[in-house]
Amino acid sequence: MAPVGKYALVALLAGMSAFGLRATLGSLATNGMGPILSAVLDPSTDAALPGAPLPLKHSFTGVGPLDRQLAVLVTFFSALIDDPGAGGEVLAFYVWGMAQFAAGWAALVLEGRRAGNRGAVVSWVGTVGILFQNLTWTFAVPLYLGLHLLTSPIARLGSQGSRKEVGEAARRSLFVYLWDLALLPMAVTLGLVVPTVFMSMPFLFQQTAATHYNWIAYWQAFPLWTVLILDILHNACYYLLGSLTPQDAEGKPAAPGNGFMVAVSGVYEFGLTICAVTHIPIVLLSLLPEFARSTLAAALPAKYATFVSQVTFARTFVPYPLSAPPTVDAASYGPGDFAPIVIHFLQYDLYTGNTALLLWALYLHVTASGRPLAKSLEITAFWTVVGGPIGAALALLWDRDEVVKEGETAPAVAVEAKAK
């Protein structure tokens, strides 16, 4: 794609950010959720969300402004997690969406660690994470990706001339410390996945109301936890065990490009696994024809039969139009009224932000890989079916990274030690 294509994509990303903000935060003032949250968050009232454990918690850190923001986020997620009237389609989308979100977050952390971005604004993924946690994924991520396209040398790969020159530029900009590559899946698991499980399943260890709300509050800072865990583990391993050297798939010394691809494969495999193991079963279940759905439901206990009957594609994945969103009556609401509103919010949040990530990855693949556009579209189509939009984005980035091996003749070196 020519530079004109880059600027057109940046403009599109900015438009997607504005659209997503309107579709998510902008909807809270008109769907009834905003006034209800305000009433519930007022410590002087006895208002409570249906099904939410009591007593509600309003203080988490002792810092007034921070506690108010955390209370809003905690109550919003509680409206989804604790709503006893939520249907099976709500649970199915929640699991699917959280998996896509975790894999997308791993991709952003990886991007921030690349040598070409080191020290630049786009390396501040922890800050970006805090922004989209408070201002939505759909608002912050497209803007981050647009900034990446305008400022990162990685977005210019493919314009250096010969494929050998492209490979040399790629080896300078795409490399990541090998300890970071080895530890990134663990950092995302500990910083995001584990807190997600604990906040979503309050019956684990028979959590009290306070513990449940503490887990939801703790989850909100997952960008900070991920980055801190990765930095701590990296420094501990580096100073205790020394630097890692590039190795091939058989554990033998390798040239930097080949060694990097072996190491980074673990990150991509982690993200693609999260995507595929949730996307495939949920989408297949949602697409079952009615006779197959009825047969499966009849063979299961009542609780699971209800879940199977509710997880259709339209109910699970198709959002309400913005002109006719779900609403809740602030004067009379009950179980089942809140989950559809939160899911509607998350659908526009994730669909817009994830599409932005996919378009960004597609652009980087087309411009840097040297492959024809048809190949890029083939990868996109296959992995969207297998792993959703984030699965496709990861597959494109993984294939794009192969450019580091082009024209490589250098002997194996300790990349991390050299970089440090």
Contacts in CASP RR format, 6 or more apart in sequence:
PFRMAT RR
TARGET T0000
AUTHOR 0000-0000-0000
METHOD contacts of the structure
MODEL  1
MAPVGKYALVALLAGMSAFGLRATLGSLATNGMGPILSAVLDPSTDAALP
GAPLPLKHSFTGVGPLDRQLAVLVTFFSALIDDPGAGGEVLAFYVWGMAQ
FAAGWAALVLEGRRAGNRGAVVSWVGTVGILFQNLTWTFAVPLYLGLHLL
TSPIARLGSQGSRKEVGEAARRSLFVYLWDLALLPMAVTLGLVVPTVFMS
MPFLFQQTAATHYNWIAYWQAFPLWTVLILDILHNACYYLLGSLTPQDAE
GKPAAPGNGFMVAVSGVYEFGLTICAVTHIPIVLLSLLPEFARSTLAAAL
PAKYATFVSQVTFARTFVPYPLSAPPTVDAASYGPGDFAPIVIHFLQYDL
YTGNTALLLWALYLHVTASGRPLAKSLEITAFWTVVGGPIGAALALLWDR
DEVVKEGETAPAVAVEAKAK
1 9 0 8 1.000
1 363 0 8 1.000
1 366 0 8 1.000
1 367 0 8 1.000
5 363 0 8 1.000
6 149 0 8 1.000
6 150 0 8 1.000
6 155 0 8 1.000
6 363 0 8 1.000
9 146 0 8 1.000
9 149 0 8 1.000
9 359 0 8 1.000
9 360 0 8 1.000
9 363 0 8 1.000
10 146 0 8 1.000
10 149 0 8 1.000
10 150 0 8 1.000
12 359 0 8 1.000
13 142 0 8 1.000
13 143 0 8 1.000
13 145 0 8 1.000
13 146 0 8 1.000
13 149 0 8 1.000
13 356 0 8 1.000
13 359 0 8 1.000
13 360 0 8 1.000
14 142 0 8 1.000
14 143 0 8 1.000
14 146 0 8 1.000
15 142 0 8 1.000
16 138 0 8 1.000
16 142 0 8 1.000
16 352 0 8 1.000
16 353 0 8 1.000
16 355 0 8 1.000
16 356 0 8 1.000
17 138 0 8 1.000
17 139 0 8 1.000
17 140 0 8 1.000
17 141 0 8 1.000
17 142 0 8 1.000
17 143 0 8 1.000
17 356 0 8 1.000
19 138 0 8 1.000
19 352 0 8 1.000
20 136 0 8 1.000
20 138 0 8 1.000
20 139 0 8 1.000
20 348 0 8 1.000
20 349 0 8 1.000
20 352 0 8 1.000
20 353 0 8 1.000
21 135 0 8 1.000
21 136 0 8 1.000
21 138 0 8 1.000
21 139 0 8 1.000
22 322 0 8 1.000
23 138 0 8 1.000
23 322 0 8 1.000
23 348 0 8 1.000
23 349 0 8 1.000
23 352 0 8 1.000
24 136 0 8 1.000
24 138 0 8 1.000
24 139 0 8 1.000
24 345 0 8 1.000
24 348 0 8 1.000
24 349 0 8 1.000
25 135 0 8 1.000
25 136 0 8 1.000
25 139 0 8 1.000
27 33 0 8 1.000
27 322 0 8 1.000
27 325 0 8 1.000
27 344 0 8 1.000
27 345 0 8 1.000
28 34 0 8 1.000
28 37 0 8 1.000
28 345 0 8 1.000
30 325 0 8 1.000
30 327 0 8 1.000
31 325 0 8 1.000
31 326 0 8 1.000
31 327 0 8 1.000
31 328 0 8 1.000
31 341 0 8 1.000
31 344 0 8 1.000
32 327 0 8 1.000
32 328 0 8 1.000
32 329 0 8 1.000
32 330 0 8 1.000
32 341 0 8 1.000
33 79 0 8 1.000
33 328 0 8 1.000
33 338 0 8 1.000
33 341 0 8 1.000
35 330 0 8 1.000
36 47 0 8 1.000
36 49 0 8 1.000
36 328 0 8 1.000
36 330 0 8 1.000
36 333 0 8 1.000
37 72 0 8 1.000
37 75 0 8 1.000
37 76 0 8 1.000
37 79 0 8 1.000
39 45 0 8 1.000
39 47 0 8 1.000
39 330 0 8 1.000
40 47 0 8 1.000
40 48 0 8 1.000
40 49 0 8 1.000
40 56 0 8 1.000
40 75 0 8 1.000
41 58 0 8 1.000
41 68 0 8 1.000
41 71 0 8 1.000
41 72 0 8 1.000
41 75 0 8 1.000
43 58 0 8 1.000
48 54 0 8 1.000
48 56 0 8 1.000
49 75 0 8 1.000
49 78 0 8 1.000
49 79 0 8 1.000
49 82 0 8 1.000
49 83 0 8 1.000
49 338 0 8 1.000
50 83 0 8 1.000
50 84 0 8 1.000
50 85 0 8 1.000
50 333 0 8 1.000
50 334 0 8 1.000
50 335 0 8 1.000
50 336 0 8 1.000
50 337 0 8 1.000
50 338 0 8 1.000
51 82 0 8 1.000
51 83 0 8 1.000
51 84 0 8 1.000
51 335 0 8 1.000
52 75 0 8 1.000
52 78 0 8 1.000
52 79 0 8 1.000
52 82 0 8 1.000
53 82 0 8 1.000
53 202 0 8 1.000
53 208 0 8 1.000
53 209 0 8 1.000
53 212 0 8 1.000
53 213 0 8 1.000
54 209 0 8 1.000
55 209 0 8 1.000
56 75 0 8 1.000
56 209 0 8 1.000
56 213 0 8 1.000
57 71 0 8 1.000
57 74 0 8 1.000
57 209 0 8 1.000
57 210 0 8 1.000
57 213 0 8 1.000
57 214 0 8 1.000
57 217 0 8 1.000
58 67 0 8 1.000
58 71 0 8 1.000
59 67 0 8 1.000
59 71 0 8 1.000
60 66 0 8 1.000
60 67 0 8 1.000
60 70 0 8 1.000
60 71 0 8 1.000
60 74 0 8 1.000
60 213 0 8 1.000
60 214 0 8 1.000
60 217 0 8 1.000
61 67 0 8 1.000
61 70 0 8 1.000
69 134 0 8 1.000
70 217 0 8 1.000
70 220 0 8 1.000
73 133 0 8 1.000
73 134 0 8 1.000
73 216 0 8 1.000
73 217 0 8 1.000
73 220 0 8 1.000
74 213 0 8 1.000
74 216 0 8 1.000
74 217 0 8 1.000
74 220 0 8 1.000
76 342 0 8 1.000
77 199 0 8 1.000
77 216 0 8 1.000
77 219 0 8 1.000
77 342 0 8 1.000
78 213 0 8 1.000
78 216 0 8 1.000
79 338 0 8 1.000
79 339 0 8 1.000
79 341 0 8 1.000
79 342 0 8 1.000
80 86 0 8 1.000
80 90 0 8 1.000
80 94 0 8 1.000
80 338 0 8 1.000
80 339 0 8 1.000
80 342 0 8 1.000
80 343 0 8 1.000
80 346 0 8 1.000
81 199 0 8 1.000
81 200 0 8 1.000
81 202 0 8 1.000
81 216 0 8 1.000
82 202 0 8 1.000
83 90 0 8 1.000
83 335 0 8 1.000
83 336 0 8 1.000
83 337 0 8 1.000
83 338 0 8 1.000
83 339 0 8 1.000
84 335 0 8 1.000
84 336 0 8 1.000
85 335 0 8 1.000
85 336 0 8 1.000
85 339 0 8 1.000
86 336 0 8 1.000
86 339 0 8 1.000
87 307 0 8 1.000
87 310 0 8 1.000
87 336 0 8 1.000
87 339 0 8 1.000
88 306 0 8 1.000
88 307 0 8 1.000
88 310 0 8 1.000
88 311 0 8 1.000
89 310 0 8 1.000
89 311 0 8 1.000
89 312 0 8 1.000
89 315 0 8 1.000
89 316 0 8 1.000
90 339 0 8 1.000
90 340 0 8 1.000
90 343 0 8 1.000
91 307 0 8 1.000
92 282 0 8 1.000
92 285 0 8 1.000
92 286 0 8 1.000
92 307 0 8 1.000
92 311 0 8 1.000
92 316 0 8 1.000
93 316 0 8 1.000
93 317 0 8 1.000
93 343 0 8 1.000
93 346 0 8 1.000
93 347 0 8 1.000
94 200 0 8 1.000
94 343 0 8 1.000
94 346 0 8 1.000
95 278 0 8 1.000
95 282 0 8 1.000
96 278 0 8 1.000
96 279 0 8 1.000
96 282 0 8 1.000
96 283 0 8 1.000
96 316 0 8 1.000
97 278 0 8 1.000
97 346 0 8 1.000
97 350 0 8 1.000
98 196 0 8 1.000
98 200 0 8 1.000
99 274 0 8 1.000
99 275 0 8 1.000
99 277 0 8 1.000
99 278 0 8 1.000
99 279 0 8 1.000
100 275 0 8 1.000
100 278 0 8 1.000
100 279 0 8 1.000
100 350 0 8 1.000
100 354 0 8 1.000
100 388 0 8 1.000
100 389 0 8 1.000
100 390 0 8 1.000
100 391 0 8 1.000
101 137 0 8 1.000
101 350 0 8 1.000
102 188 0 8 1.000
102 192 0 8 1.000
102 193 0 8 1.000
102 196 0 8 1.000
102 271 0 8 1.000
102 274 0 8 1.000
103 271 0 8 1.000
103 272 0 8 1.000
103 274 0 8 1.000
103 275 0 8 1.000
103 390 0 8 1.000
103 391 0 8 1.000
103 394 0 8 1.000
104 271 0 8 1.000
104 354 0 8 1.000
104 357 0 8 1.000
104 390 0 8 1.000
104 393 0 8 1.000
104 394 0 8 1.000
105 129 0 8 1.000
105 188 0 8 1.000
105 192 0 8 1.000
105 222 0 8 1.000
105 223 0 8 1.000
105 226 0 8 1.000
106 184 0 8 1.000
106 185 0 8 1.000
106 188 0 8 1.000
106 267 0 8 1.000
106 270 0 8 1.000
106 271 0 8 1.000
107 271 0 8 1.000
107 357 0 8 1.000
107 361 0 8 1.000
107 390 0 8 1.000
107 393 0 8 1.000
107 394 0 8 1.000
107 397 0 8 1.000
108 125 0 8 1.000
108 128 0 8 1.000
108 129 0 8 1.000
108 141 0 8 1.000
108 144 0 8 1.000
109 125 0 8 1.000
109 184 0 8 1.000
109 187 0 8 1.000
109 188 0 8 1.000
109 226 0 8 1.000
109 227 0 8 1.000
109 230 0 8 1.000
110 176 0 8 1.000
110 184 0 8 1.000
110 264 0 8 1.000
110 267 0 8 1.000
111 117 0 8 1.000
111 122 0 8 1.000
111 125 0 8 1.000
111 148 0 8 1.000
111 154 0 8 1.000
112 118 0 8 1.000
112 122 0 8 1.000
112 123 0 8 1.000
112 124 0 8 1.000
112 125 0 8 1.000
113 123 0 8 1.000
113 176 0 8 1.000
113 177 0 8 1.000
113 180 0 8 1.000
113 184 0 8 1.000
114 154 0 8 1.000
114 173 0 8 1.000
114 174 0 8 1.000
114 175 0 8 1.000
114 176 0 8 1.000
115 172 0 8 1.000
115 173 0 8 1.000
115 174 0 8 1.000
115 175 0 8 1.000
115 176 0 8 1.000
115 419 0 8 1.000
116 152 0 8 1.000
116 153 0 8 1.000
116 154 0 8 1.000
116 172 0 8 1.000
116 173 0 8 1.000
116 174 0 8 1.000
117 123 0 8 1.000
117 148 0 8 1.000
117 152 0 8 1.000
117 154 0 8 1.000
117 173 0 8 1.000
120 151 0 8 1.000
120 152 0 8 1.000
121 147 0 8 1.000
121 151 0 8 1.000
122 144 0 8 1.000
122 147 0 8 1.000
122 148 0 8 1.000
122 151 0 8 1.000
122 152 0 8 1.000
125 223 0 8 1.000
125 227 0 8 1.000
126 223 0 8 1.000
126 224 0 8 1.000
126 226 0 8 1.000
126 227 0 8 1.000
127 223 0 8 1.000
128 140 0 8 1.000
128 141 0 8 1.000
128 144 0 8 1.000
128 223 0 8 1.000
129 140 0 8 1.000
129 223 0 8 1.000
130 221 0 8 1.000
130 223 0 8 1.000
130 224 0 8 1.000
131 140 0 8 1.000
132 139 0 8 1.000
132 140 0 8 1.000
132 141 0 8 1.000
133 220 0 8 1.000
133 221 0 8 1.000
133 222 0 8 1.000
133 223 0 8 1.000
136 349 0 8 1.000
137 349 0 8 1.000
137 350 0 8 1.000
137 353 0 8 1.000
138 348 0 8 1.000
138 349 0 8 1.000
138 350 0 8 1.000
138 351 0 8 1.000
138 352 0 8 1.000
138 353 0 8 1.000
138 356 0 8 1.000
141 353 0 8 1.000
141 356 0 8 1.000
141 357 0 8 1.000
142 352 0 8 1.000
142 353 0 8 1.000
142 356 0 8 1.000
145 356 0 8 1.000
145 357 0 8 1.000
145 360 0 8 1.000
146 360 0 8 1.000
148 154 0 8 1.000
148 155 0 8 1.000
148 360 0 8 1.000
149 155 0 8 1.000
149 360 0 8 1.000
149 363 0 8 1.000
152 173 0 8 1.000
153 169 0 8 1.000
153 172 0 8 1.000
153 173 0 8 1.000
154 173 0 8 1.000
154 174 0 8 1.000
154 364 0 8 1.000
155 363 0 8 1.000
155 364 0 8 1.000
155 367 0 8 1.000
156 169 0 8 1.000
157 166 0 8 1.000
157 169 0 8 1.000
157 170 0 8 1.000
157 173 0 8 1.000
157 174 0 8 1.000
157 364 0 8 1.000
157 367 0 8 1.000
157 368 0 8 1.000
157 403 0 8 1.000
158 166 0 8 1.000
158 169 0 8 1.000
158 367 0 8 1.000
158 368 0 8 1.000
158 370 0 8 1.000
158 403 0 8 1.000
159 367 0 8 1.000
160 166 0 8 1.000
160 167 0 8 1.000
160 168 0 8 1.000
160 169 0 8 1.000
163 370 0 8 1.000
163 406 0 8 1.000
163 407 0 8 1.000
164 406 0 8 1.000
164 407 0 8 1.000
166 368 0 8 1.000
166 370 0 8 1.000
166 403 0 8 1.000
166 406 0 8 1.000
167 403 0 8 1.000
167 404 0 8 1.000
167 405 0 8 1.000
167 406 0 8 1.000
167 407 0 8 1.000
167 408 0 8 1.000
168 407 0 8 1.000
170 368 0 8 1.000
170 401 0 8 1.000
170 403 0 8 1.000
170 404 0 8 1.000
170 406 0 8 1.000
171 256 0 8 1.000
171 257 0 8 1.000
171 260 0 8 1.000
171 404 0 8 1.000
171 408 0 8 1.000
174 260 0 8 1.000
174 401 0 8 1.000
174 403 0 8 1.000
174 404 0 8 1.000
175 256 0 8 1.000
175 260 0 8 1.000
175 404 0 8 1.000
175 415 0 8 1.000
175 419 0 8 1.000
176 260 0 8 1.000
176 263 0 8 1.000
176 264 0 8 1.000
177 234 0 8 1.000
177 415 0 8 1.000
177 416 0 8 1.000
177 419 0 8 1.000
178 243 0 8 1.000
178 244 0 8 1.000
178 245 0 8 1.000
178 246 0 8 1.000
178 260 0 8 1.000
178 263 0 8 1.000
178 415 0 8 1.000
178 416 0 8 1.000
179 233 0 8 1.000
179 234 0 8 1.000
179 237 0 8 1.000
179 238 0 8 1.000
179 243 0 8 1.000
179 244 0 8 1.000
179 416 0 8 1.000
180 230 0 8 1.000
180 234 0 8 1.000
181 260 0 8 1.000
181 263 0 8 1.000
181 264 0 8 1.000
181 266 0 8 1.000
181 267 0 8 1.000
182 237 0 8 1.000
182 244 0 8 1.000
182 263 0 8 1.000
183 230 0 8 1.000
183 233 0 8 1.000
183 234 0 8 1.000
183 237 0 8 1.000
184 230 0 8 1.000
184 267 0 8 1.000
184 270 0 8 1.000
185 266 0 8 1.000
185 267 0 8 1.000
185 270 0 8 1.000
185 271 0 8 1.000
186 229 0 8 1.000
186 233 0 8 1.000
187 226 0 8 1.000
187 227 0 8 1.000
187 229 0 8 1.000
187 230 0 8 1.000
187 233 0 8 1.000
188 226 0 8 1.000
188 270 0 8 1.000
190 225 0 8 1.000
190 226 0 8 1.000
190 229 0 8 1.000
191 222 0 8 1.000
191 225 0 8 1.000
191 226 0 8 1.000
191 229 0 8 1.000
192 219 0 8 1.000
192 222 0 8 1.000
192 225 0 8 1.000
192 226 0 8 1.000
193 274 0 8 1.000
195 215 0 8 1.000
195 218 0 8 1.000
195 219 0 8 1.000
195 222 0 8 1.000
195 225 0 8 1.000
196 219 0 8 1.000
197 204 0 8 1.000
198 204 0 8 1.000
198 207 0 8 1.000
198 215 0 8 1.000
199 212 0 8 1.000
199 215 0 8 1.000
199 216 0 8 1.000
199 218 0 8 1.000
199 219 0 8 1.000
202 211 0 8 1.000
202 212 0 8 1.000
202 215 0 8 1.000
207 215 0 8 1.000
218 225 0 8 1.000
238 416 0 8 1.000
242 417 0 8 1.000
243 414 0 8 1.000
243 415 0 8 1.000
243 416 0 8 1.000
243 417 0 8 1.000
243 420 0 8 1.000
244 263 0 8 1.000
244 414 0 8 1.000
244 416 0 8 1.000
245 253 0 8 1.000
245 412 0 8 1.000
245 413 0 8 1.000
245 414 0 8 1.000
245 415 0 8 1.000
246 253 0 8 1.000
246 254 0 8 1.000
246 255 0 8 1.000
246 256 0 8 1.000
246 257 0 8 1.000
246 258 0 8 1.000
246 259 0 8 1.000
246 260 0 8 1.000
246 262 0 8 1.000
246 263 0 8 1.000
246 412 0 8 1.000
246 413 0 8 1.000
246 415 0 8 1.000
247 253 0 8 1.000
247 254 0 8 1.000
247 259 0 8 1.000
247 262 0 8 1.000
247 263 0 8 1.000
248 254 0 8 1.000
248 258 0 8 1.000
248 259 0 8 1.000
248 262 0 8 1.000
249 262 0 8 1.000
253 412 0 8 1.000
254 262 0 8 1.000
254 412 0 8 1.000
255 405 0 8 1.000
255 408 0 8 1.000
255 409 0 8 1.000
255 410 0 8 1.000
255 411 0 8 1.000
255 412 0 8 1.000
256 404 0 8 1.000
256 408 0 8 1.000
256 410 0 8 1.000
256 412 0 8 1.000
256 413 0 8 1.000
256 415 0 8 1.000
257 404 0 8 1.000
257 405 0 8 1.000
257 408 0 8 1.000
258 405 0 8 1.000
258 408 0 8 1.000
259 412 0 8 1.000
260 401 0 8 1.000
260 404 0 8 1.000
260 415 0 8 1.000
261 401 0 8 1.000
261 402 0 8 1.000
261 404 0 8 1.000
261 405 0 8 1.000
264 398 0 8 1.000
264 401 0 8 1.000
265 398 0 8 1.000
268 394 0 8 1.000
268 395 0 8 1.000
268 397 0 8 1.000
268 398 0 8 1.000
271 390 0 8 1.000
271 391 0 8 1.000
271 394 0 8 1.000
272 383 0 8 1.000
272 387 0 8 1.000
272 391 0 8 1.000
272 394 0 8 1.000
272 395 0 8 1.000
275 386 0 8 1.000
275 387 0 8 1.000
275 388 0 8 1.000
275 390 0 8 1.000
275 391 0 8 1.000
275 394 0 8 1.000
276 386 0 8 1.000
276 387 0 8 1.000
276 391 0 8 1.000
279 386 0 8 1.000
279 387 0 8 1.000
279 388 0 8 1.000
279 391 0 8 1.000
280 386 0 8 1.000
280 387 0 8 1.000
282 311 0 8 1.000
282 316 0 8 1.000
283 313 0 8 1.000
283 317 0 8 1.000
285 308 0 8 1.000
285 311 0 8 1.000
286 311 0 8 1.000
286 312 0 8 1.000
286 313 0 8 1.000
286 316 0 8 1.000
286 317 0 8 1.000
287 313 0 8 1.000
288 296 0 8 1.000
293 308 0 8 1.000
293 309 0 8 1.000
293 312 0 8 1.000
294 309 0 8 1.000
296 308 0 8 1.000
297 304 0 8 1.000
297 305 0 8 1.000
297 306 0 8 1.000
297 308 0 8 1.000
297 309 0 8 1.000
298 305 0 8 1.000
300 308 0 8 1.000
317 347 0 8 1.000
319 344 0 8 1.000
319 347 0 8 1.000
319 348 0 8 1.000
319 351 0 8 1.000
320 326 0 8 1.000
320 344 0 8 1.000
322 348 0 8 1.000
325 341 0 8 1.000
325 344 0 8 1.000
326 340 0 8 1.000
326 341 0 8 1.000
326 344 0 8 1.000
327 341 0 8 1.000
328 337 0 8 1.000
328 338 0 8 1.000
328 341 0 8 1.000
329 337 0 8 1.000
351 389 0 8 1.000
354 388 0 8 1.000
354 389 0 8 1.000
354 390 0 8 1.000
354 393 0 8 1.000
355 389 0 8 1.000
357 389 0 8 1.000
357 390 0 8 1.000
357 393 0 8 1.000
358 380 0 8 1.000
358 384 0 8 1.000
358 389 0 8 1.000
358 390 0 8 1.000
358 392 0 8 1.000
358 393 0 8 1.000
358 396 0 8 1.000
360 393 0 8 1.000
361 392 0 8 1.000
361 393 0 8 1.000
361 394 0 8 1.000
361 396 0 8 1.000
361 397 0 8 1.000
361 400 0 8 1.000
362 376 0 8 1.000
362 380 0 8 1.000
362 393 0 8 1.000
362 396 0 8 1.000
364 396 0 8 1.000
364 397 0 8 1.000
364 400 0 8 1.000
365 371 0 8 1.000
365 376 0 8 1.000
365 379 0 8 1.000
365 396 0 8 1.000
365 397 0 8 1.000
365 399 0 8 1.000
365 400 0 8 1.000
366 373 0 8 1.000
366 376 0 8 1.000
368 400 0 8 1.000
368 403 0 8 1.000
369 375 0 8 1.000
369 376 0 8 1.000
369 399 0 8 1.000
369 400 0 8 1.000
369 402 0 8 1.000
369 403 0 8 1.000
370 403 0 8 1.000
371 399 0 8 1.000
376 396 0 8 1.000
379 392 0 8 1.000
379 395 0 8 1.000
379 396 0 8 1.000
379 399 0 8 1.000
380 392 0 8 1.000
380 395 0 8 1.000
380 396 0 8 1.000
381 392 0 8 1.000
382 392 0 8 1.000
382 395 0 8 1.000
383 391 0 8 1.000
383 392 0 8 1.000
383 394 0 8 1.000
383 395 0 8 1.000
383 396 0 8 1.000
384 391 0 8 1.000
384 392 0 8 1.000
END
